[in-house]
Amino acid sequence: QVQLVESGGGLEQAGGSLRLSCAASGRTFSGYVMGWFRQAPGQEREFVAAVTWTGGFTSYADSVKGRFTISRDNAKNTGYLQMNSLKSEDTAVYYCAAGPLSRWSAVGAETSYDYWGQGTQVTVSS
């Protein structure tokens, strides 16, 4: 049974940093992509960033480029989202997801991912 468990959310001031983690288990993730999405209150879930489990190729939403960094540790089967220079508009529930590399061309679409975590709240105070 595949499980993705996020951690590291919390309350941070604008300009600060947080690092989210996503612990993956239940299958081999080589040939997979790990993505991060977020959903703010009253808004649809949106793509944040993605990384290939093998090779470490990345993709970012324009809104987070230069501020967020996605990475993964294959040995620990864990993905990370380092968030710097946080803004109040980054406040949202953040979800990690995993999907096959064959869907990389649509990496920003929720439908490209088969597995989802339960989410972790990030609140940025201004």
FENPEKA-V82637 format. One record per pair of residues at least 24 apart in sequence whose C-alpha atoms are under 7 Angstrom apart, sorted by the first residue. I is the first residue (numbers start at 1). J is the second residue. Records with the same first field share a line. If there is no record, write none. Layout:
I: J ; J
This chain:
1: 26
2: 26 ; 27
4: 116 ; 117
5: 117 ; 118
6: 96 ; 117 ; 119 ; 120
7: 120
9: 120 ; 121 ; 122
10: 121 ; 122 ; 123
11: 122 ; 123 ; 124
12: 123 ; 124 ; 125
13: 124 ; 125 ; 126
14: 85 ; 86 ; 87 ; 88 ; 124 ; 125 ; 126
15: 85 ; 86 ; 87
16: 84 ; 85 ; 86
17: 83 ; 84 ; 85 ; 86
18: 82 ; 83 ; 84
19: 80 ; 81 ; 82 ; 83
20: 80 ; 81 ; 82
21: 78 ; 79 ; 80 ; 81
22: 78 ; 79 ; 80 ; 96
23: 77 ; 78 ; 79
24: 77 ; 78
29: 53
30: 54
31: 100 ; 101
32: 98 ; 99 ; 100 ; 101
33: 98 ; 99 ; 100 ; 101
34: 96 ; 97 ; 98 ; 99
35: 96 ; 97 ; 98
36: 94 ; 95 ; 96 ; 97
37: 94 ; 95 ; 96
38: 92 ; 93 ; 94 ; 95
39: 92 ; 93 ; 94
40: 91 ; 92 ; 93
41: 92
47: 108
86: 124
87: 124
88: 124 ; 125 ; 126
90: 124
91: 122 ; 123 ; 124
92: 121 ; 122 ; 123
93: 119 ; 120 ; 121 ; 122
94: 119 ; 120 ; 121 ; 122
95: 119 ; 120
